[in-house]
């Protein structure tokens, strides 16, 4: 299953980047109309509308009393895993600990600083009150995403973590998802998916609480819903299909690079995997290896759509040219399969996560290493960061002046206010020192 084999130069950099970024140019008009209708319906009818959409899209017949997962269901999920796949349960717990330890390093503290004559100013850091986490059902359960999205909120000290995921047709949730949510620290779990879950968390229903922030991946309807409720609640980022750029030089192993390329392409038909290989010979070896390996993969439908439309092996003349391509595209994942990845990293500013050398493949970050795998996509790594503990904090400025410190500056403040035509602002300051 062949992808494109392309020659990349400094001259066609912009043209290739435009072509490779084409996934972000979809017409969202009809999707926005549909999703806005769902949001409006749930705002108006609450649980009743949520249950109707759950029956329509997930084929699950629930009641308000069965939407929330019970403690017995969580116990049953653990028992099922301990019987059927105890090794997976052990691995999830180890991965959760790695993720937790990493995110503990991101905890923030406020500060207070003394200024002139006894005044103090500073910042107070507090966790948000209610976090909402959404994880899709899709073609396979995603317990790794559950861990990645719930644990930072837990580490930040969020007291209430609301977790939503679509039910199966029988009204249950996959045991691996329930166990992962409990391990990660979700305080309540609801059987609701799609844009209706986003709307329910944004506005609240009789059963599902209104949250302060929604994070987690989803399809185009989920991501559109997140865009539409942004402002009513905060969201993590505007996520698109997954992507990787792999920069490879003569020190790389073509088989490793090809395998990493397919690992990304198998996500879905819109996934993008781009290899920037220094030299025509290396590019062709990687291209041939990817073609051969793809024939043995089991997710043929996903691979075919991705490989033919959004994957390329690009031959470049130098490592600097490869880095220039990557910086322009600002990928979600960037692998540096090069002789000196540390030196290359110094030139990288735009990437969600960087994987260093030939033995740090991208799936290591997806599941186990500790850094978050919820990352900015579609070029937004230019200004967005990975999901992190800080995303679940809010900060309050604190200003504490006494009489002496205010008296020292009040005339300057009043003068500044009057320069903007705000006499009452000036009077507010001056009133404290009127004779």
SVG drawing of the C-alpha trace seen along z (x, -y; Angstrom):
<svg xmlns="http://www.w3.org/2000/svg" viewBox="-37 -69 62 84">
<polyline fill="none" stroke="black" stroke-width="0.4" points="0.0,0.0 2.0,-2.9 2.0,-6.5 3.5,-9.4 7.3,-9.6 8.2,-13.2 11.2,-15.3 11.3,-18.3 13.3,-21.4 13.5,-24.9 11.7,-26.2 8.6,-24.0 8.4,-24.1 5.4,-26.4 3.5,-24.5 4.1,-21.1 3.1,-22.4 -0.1,-23.8 -0.9,-20.4 0.0,-18.5 -2.1,-20.7 -5.2,-20.3 -7.1,-18.3 -7.8,-21.5 -9.8,-23.0 -13.0,-21.0 -16.3,-22.8 -17.8,-22.7 -21.0,-24.5 -23.4,-21.5 -21.6,-20.0 -22.0,-23.3 -25.7,-23.4 -26.2,-19.9 -24.2,-20.2 -25.8,-23.6 -29.1,-21.9 -28.0,-19.2 -26.7,-21.8 -29.8,-23.9 -32.0,-20.8 -30.0,-19.6 -30.1,-23.1 -33.9,-23.1 -34.7,-19.5 -31.8,-18.2 -31.8,-14.5 -34.7,-13.8 -32.7,-15.0 -29.5,-13.3 -31.3,-9.9 -32.9,-10.3 -29.6,-11.0 -28.0,-8.1 -30.7,-5.8 -30.3,-7.3 -26.5,-7.2 -25.4,-4.5 -28.4,-2.2 -28.5,-2.1 -31.7,-2.5 -31.0,-4.2 -32.9,-6.1 -31.9,-9.1 -31.2,-6.5 -28.8,-4.4 -26.8,-7.1 -24.3,-7.3 -22.0,-4.4 -22.4,-2.8 -19.7,-1.5 -20.9,2.0 -20.3,1.5 -16.7,0.4 -16.1,3.4 -17.4,5.6 -15.1,4.0 -12.1,4.7 -13.2,8.3 -13.6,8.8 -10.2,7.5 -8.5,9.4 -10.0,12.6 -9.6,12.0 -6.5,9.8 -4.7,9.2 -1.5,8.2 -3.2,5.3 -4.5,4.1 -1.0,4.2 0.4,2.3 -2.3,-0.4 -1.5,-0.9 2.2,-1.2 1.5,-3.7 -0.8,-5.7 2.0,-6.0 4.4,-7.2 1.9,-9.8 1.1,-10.9 4.8,-11.3 5.5,-13.4 2.5,-15.6 3.4,-16.1 6.4,-18.1 4.0,-20.6 2.2,-21.6 2.1,-25.4 2.2,-27.5 1.2,-31.2 3.4,-33.9 3.2,-37.1 5.8,-39.8 6.5,-42.9 6.6,-46.2 7.1,-49.7 6.0,-50.7 4.3,-47.5 2.2,-46.8 1.9,-43.3 0.9,-41.9 0.8,-38.3 -1.1,-35.4 -3.2,-32.8 -3.4,-29.4 -6.5,-27.3 -7.8,-24.2 -11.0,-24.6 -14.0,-23.2 -15.4,-20.7 -13.5,-19.3 -15.1,-17.4 -13.3,-14.7 -14.6,-13.1 -13.2,-9.9 -14.8,-8.5 -15.8,-4.9 -14.9,-4.7 -13.4,-1.6 -11.6,-0.5 -11.6,-1.5 -8.9,-4.1 -7.9,-3.5 -4.6,-5.4 -6.5,-8.5 -8.6,-8.1 -5.4,-8.1 -3.8,-11.0 -6.8,-13.3 -8.0,-12.5 -4.7,-12.3 -3.6,-15.9 -6.9,-17.1 -6.5,-14.8 -2.9,-16.0 -4.0,-19.6 -6.4,-18.8 -9.7,-19.2 -12.3,-18.0 -14.9,-16.9 -13.8,-15.1 -16.8,-14.2 -16.0,-11.6 -18.2,-10.9 -17.9,-8.1 -20.5,-6.5 -22.1,-3.3 -22.3,-0.1 -25.6,1.0 -26.4,3.0 -26.0,-0.1 -22.6,0.9 -19.1,-0.6 -16.1,1.5 -14.5,2.7 -11.0,1.5 -12.4,-2.1 -14.2,-1.9 -11.0,-0.6 -8.8,-3.2 -11.2,-6.0 -11.2,-4.8 -7.4,-4.3 -6.9,-7.8 -9.2,-9.5 -12.5,-10.2 -15.0,-11.0 -18.1,-10.3 -18.7,-8.5 -21.6,-8.9 -22.7,-6.8 -23.1,-9.5 -21.1,-10.2 -20.8,-12.5 -21.7,-16.2 -24.5,-15.5 -22.0,-14.7 -20.2,-18.0 -23.4,-19.9 -24.5,-18.2 -21.2,-19.0 -21.2,-22.6 -24.7,-23.5 -25.7,-20.8 -28.7,-18.6 -30.8,-17.1 -28.2,-14.3 -25.0,-15.5 -23.3,-18.5 -22.2,-21.7 -18.4,-21.7 -15.8,-24.5 -13.6,-22.9 -14.0,-20.1 -11.0,-18.1 -10.5,-15.0 -10.6,-14.0 -13.4,-13.1 -14.7,-13.0 -15.6,-16.1 -19.0,-16.5 -17.4,-16.3 -14.7,-18.8 -17.2,-21.2 -19.3,-21.0 -16.3,-22.0 -15.7,-25.0 -19.3,-26.0 -19.4,-25.8 -16.0,-27.5 -16.7,-30.6 -19.5,-29.0 -16.8,-26.6 -13.1,-26.4 -11.7,-23.6 -8.3,-22.0 -7.6,-22.7 -9.1,-22.5 -8.1,-19.0 -7.9,-17.6 -6.8,-14.2 -3.6,-12.8 -0.3,-13.3 3.5,-12.7 6.5,-14.0 9.6,-11.7 12.9,-13.3 15.4,-10.6 19.1,-10.8 21.6,-8.1 21.9,-7.0 18.2,-5.8 16.9,-2.4 14.4,-2.4 12.4,0.4 12.0,-1.5 10.9,-4.6 8.4,-2.7 7.0,-1.0 6.5,-4.3 4.9,-5.8 2.3,-3.0 1.7,-3.3 0.4,-6.8 -1.5,-6.0 -3.5,-3.2 -5.3,-5.7 -8.0,-6.6 -8.4,-7.6 -7.5,-11.2 -4.3,-10.5 -1.1,-11.9 2.4,-10.5 5.1,-12.4 8.7,-11.2 11.4,-13.8 14.4,-11.7 17.8,-13.2 18.8,-11.7 17.0,-9.9 18.3,-6.5 17.1,-6.6 13.7,-7.9 13.2,-5.1 14.2,-2.4 11.7,-3.8 9.0,-4.1 9.5,-0.5 9.5,0.8 6.3,-1.1 4.6,0.5 5.7,4.0 4.8,3.6 1.3,2.1 0.3,5.3 0.6,7.3 -1.3,4.7 -4.8,5.5 -6.5,2.1 -6.4,2.0 -9.4,-0.4 -7.8,-3.0 -4.4,-2.6 -5.6,-2.8 -7.3,-6.2 -4.5,-7.6 -1.6,-6.3 -3.0,-7.3 -4.2,-10.8 -2.3,-12.1 1.1,-10.3 4.3,-11.0 7.9,-10.1 9.8,-13.3 13.4,-13.3 15.2,-16.4 18.8,-17.6 19.7,-18.3 18.7,-18.1 18.2,-21.9 15.7,-21.6 13.8,-18.9 13.7,-21.0 12.3,-24.0 9.5,-21.7 8.7,-20.6 8.7,-24.1 6.3,-25.2 3.9,-22.3 4.2,-22.4 3.3,-18.7 1.5,-17.1 4.3,-14.4 7.9,-14.9 10.4,-12.0 14.0,-12.9 15.6,-9.7 18.9,-11.4 22.5,-11.0 22.4,-14.0 18.8,-14.5 19.9,-16.9 21.4,-19.3 18.4,-19.0 16.1,-19.7 17.7,-23.1 16.3,-24.2 12.8,-23.0 10.1,-25.4 6.9,-24.1 5.8,-20.6 3.4,-19.0 5.8,-16.3 9.3,-15.4 10.7,-11.9 14.5,-11.7 16.5,-9.1 15.9,-5.7 14.6,-4.2 11.9,-6.7 9.1,-5.8 5.9,-7.8 3.7,-4.9 6.0,-5.1 4.5,-8.5 1.0,-7.3 0.9,-4.8 3.6,-4.7 6.5,-7.3 4.5,-9.9 4.2,-13.1 0.7,-13.7 -0.5,-12.4 -3.3,-14.9 -1.4,-17.3 -2.1,-20.2 -2.8,-19.2 -3.2,-20.8 -0.4,-23.3 -1.7,-24.6 1.5,-23.6 2.6,-27.0 0.6,-28.4 -1.0,-25.5 0.8,-23.2 0.1,-19.5 -2.6,-19.0 -0.9,-19.5 -1.6,-20.0 -1.6,-23.8 -4.7,-23.4 -6.8,-22.7 -5.7,-25.7 -7.2,-29.1 -5.2,-32.1 -6.4,-35.1 -4.4,-38.3 -4.1,-39.6 -3.4,-43.3 -2.9,-44.4 -1.9,-48.1 -2.1,-49.8 -2.8,-53.5 0.8,-54.5 1.6,-52.7 -1.6,-53.9 -0.9,-57.5 2.5,-57.3 1.0,-56.6 -2.6,-57.8 -1.9,-61.1 -0.2,-59.1 -3.1,-56.7 -5.7,-59.5 -3.8,-61.3 -3.5,-58.2 -7.3,-57.6 -8.2,-61.1 -6.0,-60.8 -8.5,-58.2 -11.5,-60.3 -12.5,-58.2 -13.0,-60.8 -14.8,-58.4 -11.8,-56.1 -9.7,-59.0 -12.2,-60.0 -12.2,-56.5 -8.5,-56.8 -8.6,-60.4 -11.6,-59.9 -9.3,-58.2 -7.2,-61.3 -9.7,-64.1 -9.3,-66.7"/>
</svg>
